[in-house]
Amino acid sequence: MTGDFEEIAPWLATHMDVNAFDLSGVNDKKLALSLEKDCASNLKRVIRPNTKIDDLTRIKAFLETKTVWHPRGF
């Protein structure tokens, strides 16, 4: 997604079809706090600003694993 972060981020944080938000690159503490509160309105997963975690762990925080059974008739 492209555009001005300060303009798009609040809209994404409150959007019901966005399930997770990575705030690790946000340097403005006031904006980060506001976005965290907005994300809480529909229980998004949030990686907080200035979090020191590696890329793989960051990605795993946003993954969901589901088991789907496909019964076969005999």
C-alpha positions, 0 to 999 in steps of 0.5 A: 500500500502506498501513501502518507503513513499518518493519513492511512495508518489510523484508517487501517488500524480501525478497519475490521478486515485488517487483522494485524498491525506491525508498528515496529517502524513507528518513531512517533510515540504519540502516533504509535499509542493512538494506533495501538488504541485504535487496533484494540477496537477490534482486537488486532494483533499488534507488534509494538514500536521499537520491538527488537525481534527478528524477521521470522518471529515477527512473521510468525506472530501474524500467522494462523494455522488451521486443520481442515479435514476432507472426509472421503466417502467409500 
